[in-house]
Amino acid sequence: MQKVTEEIYNKINNEIYNLEGDRWWQPDFSLNLIKTLVNPFRVGYAKKVFEEFKIDSGKTNVLEVGCGGGILSEEIARMGFITTGIDPSEPSLNIAINHAIKGNLKINYEKGTGENLPFQNNSFDVVLCCDVLEHVYDLPKVISEISRVLKNGGIFIYDTFNRTYFSKISTIKILQEWRRWAIMPPNLHVWEMFIKPDEIKFLLQKNQLRWKEHHGIKPNISYLKMIRYLRKRAIGELSYVEFGKKFLMVESYSTQIMYMGYAVKHSDA
């Protein structure tokens, strides 16, 4: 898999992360749905992997690539991990820094991109990258950089969207484009930048990262019921806060829309 073309990359609206004001932690804004709907699954999955490898949080350096306003980084820090977050958006980082201070959390935030991580080789025991890989310009370079900063035996945990007909209808059309149901800003995601599981597995193998598993992600209610809630949100019968309390994302056998997984770095992979 190659980096995306400039024509495709220019379609994506990554500027939403540069908006002034605390959009990440503001309860009634679309980005806060990451905290209420998706983060519980991500944190639960990460905990499962940590437990499987018997990781001692107090001695473990964790990097989140694409930390945004710090929603996931704060959860990692609360577990006792030595936590670093990196993001190209200065406004998002300022929000993350201020929120961590208010919560009395020690998190090292730095500005930078996944294509050029400002860290030495073998710096981290764990790297997390969630809802980010489908936003980057040069995915092969990002995976290469993640492998570089991971220690041998280190763990890479990620989630992303699959490039299928189902993800195009659900994530692009329903959630972004069809105003009858849309809950996300236009072009927040671009379907051509979604990543098939075999594509990421190829990149992992190429960069000394031994792929371990993928699990699909789905809502814990029927899609029909979710569509009804989306309609109520669109017409103002539900706030984002109320919508976010209606369901959670849970594990699924199907990776047709979204999936999460992990790999382990081995120098002999």
N, C-alpha and C positions, 0 to 999 in steps of 0.2 A: 504494500500500500504506500502511495506517495503522498506528499503534502498536497493540500487542496489548491486549486487555481485561485488567482487573485479575484477572478470574476465571481466565483462561488463564495469566497471568504468575505467579499465586500457586501454580500447580501445579509450577513448576520448582524444583529443589533447588540454588540457587546457594550455599546455606550450606556445601556441601562445601568451598568455597574458604576458609572461615573456620575450618576445623578447626585446633586447636592441634597443634604438632609439625610436623616437616618431611615433609609428605605428598607434596610435589611431587618431591623428589629421592630419597625412600625407594625403594629398588629394588623391593621386593615390595608395591607398592600400585598401584591401578588408574591413578592420575594419571600415574605414571611411564611408562606405555605411550605417552604423548604423545612422550616423548623417544626411545623405542626404535622405535616403529612409524611415527609420523606426521611427526615433525620432520625426518628425513632428506629426505623428499619436499618439505616446505615450504622447507627451506633450499636444496635443489637448484633448486626453481622460482624462488625469489627471486634466486639467483645468475644464473640464465639471463636474467631480466629486467634485472638490473644490468649484465650483460655486453652485452645488446642496446642499452642506452642509454649504454654506456661511462661508467659512474658511477665517480667517484674517491672511494673510501671515506673517505679521510682528510679530505675536505672536505664530507661529506654527513651531514646531520642526519636520523636515522631515529627515528620514534616507533612503539612497539608499543602499541596500544590493547587493554587486557585482557591484561596481561603475566603475570598469575598469579605463579608462583614463579620466573619468569625463564628458563624453558627455551629459548624462542626468542630472547629479548633477548640472552642470553649468546652465542648463535651469531652474531648480528649484530655484537655488540661484538668478537668474535674476528676478524671480517673487517676490522676497523679503522674501522668506522663510529662516528660520534658518536651514541651510543645513549641514548634515553629510553624508559622504560616507565611506563605508568600503569594503575592497577587500583583498584577500589573496596574490595578486601579488605585490611585492614591486616595480618592474619596472613600472607597470601600475600606481601605486600610485604616484611615483615620477613624472611621466608625468602629472598626474592630478593636483598635487600640483603646479608644475611649470606653467602649463597653466592657472590655476586659478589666480596665482600671476600676470601673464602678463595681464590678463583680469580684474585685480583689483576686484576680487570676493573673498568674505570671505566664505570659505568652510572648515569645519573640516574633514580631511581625516585620517582614522585610518586603520591599518592592522589587519585583522582577517577573520574568516570564518563564514558563515551563521550558521553552526552547533554549534558555540560557540561565540555568540555576546558579546563583552566586554562592555556591558552597563547594568545599573541597570534596574530592573523591572519598567514598566510604564514610560519610558523615552521619548517616541516619540508620536506625534499626528498622524503622517502618516509614513508608511513604503512603499517604492517602491522596487520592485524586477523584473527587466525586462530582458528577455533572459538570465536568470541565473538558474532558478529552474531545468531546464533540464541538467545542468552541475554539480550538486552537488552530493556528495556520499550518504548522508543520508537526503533525502527529508523530511521525518517525523520530524526529529530533527530540520531542518531549519524552517519549519512551526511553530513548537513549540517555537523556540527561537524568531521568529518574533512576535508571540502572546505575549510572555513574556515581550518584550520591548515596546509593544504598550500600550498606556493608554486605560482605559475603554472608549469605544466610538470612539477609534482611527480607522483609515482607512488603509487597506492593499490593494495596487494596484499592479497588476502583469500581466505579459504576458508570454506565453510559447507555445510550440508546442504540438499538439495533436498526439497521437500514432495511426495513421491510414495508410492504404495503400497509400492514396493520399500524406501524408506527407513523406512517405518513398520514393516515386517516385520523388516528387518535391524537397524536402529539402536535402535528402541524395544522391539520384542517380544523379539528374540533376545538383544541385548546388555544389555538392562535388566530386562525383565519376566519372561521365561520362565526360571525358575530352573535348568532343565536345562542351559542354556548361558550364562546372564547373567554378565557380567564387570564391568559398571559399576553404580554405585549407582542405585536407583530414582529416576526423575524427574530424572536428570542432564540429559537433554534432553526437551523436550516437542514432539511432532510438529507441533502447530499453529503453533509458532514457527519451523519450518523455512521456508526462503526459496526460492521458485522463481527460476530464472535470469532470466526476464523481469521479475520483480518488482524484483530488485536492479538490473537494467539501467535500468529506469524511474527508480529513485531516483538512480542515478548521473547520468543525463542531466539530471535535474531540478536537480542540484547542481553543474553545470559539470564533471562528470567524464566523460570520453569513454571508454566501455567499449572494451576491446581484444580480450579473449579469455576463454574458459572451457575448462578441461580437467577431465575427470572424474578421480576418485581411486578406486582399487580395490586389494585385496590382490594380491600377486604369486604367489599360489597359488589353487587352485580354491576356490570357496565351500564345497564339500563337505568339503575337507580342513580349512578354517578351522573349520567346524562341529565337526569331530572334535577339534581342538585346544581349542576352547571347552569342550567336554564334559570333556576331561581336566583343564582348569583348574578347572572347576566342582566336580569331585569330588576335587580335590587331587593329581592325578597330575602336574600341571605347576604350578610356581610362576609368578607374574607375570613374573619374570625369564626363566624358561625359555620361557614363552609368547611373550614379546616377541622372542625370538631365532628364532622359527619362520618369520616372514615379514615383509615390509615393504609399505608402501603405495606404489603406483606410478601413473603416468599411465594414464588410460583414455579411450576415445572416449565412453563413456557417462557422463552427468552425473546419472543417475537416483538415486544415493544421496548422493554428496558431490562437490563441485567446487571448483576454485581458479581465480582469474583476477586480472586487474589492469585498472586504468583510469588515464588521465592527465588531470590538471586543465588545462583551457583556459578562460580567462575569456570566450572567445567561443563556447563549446560550446553 
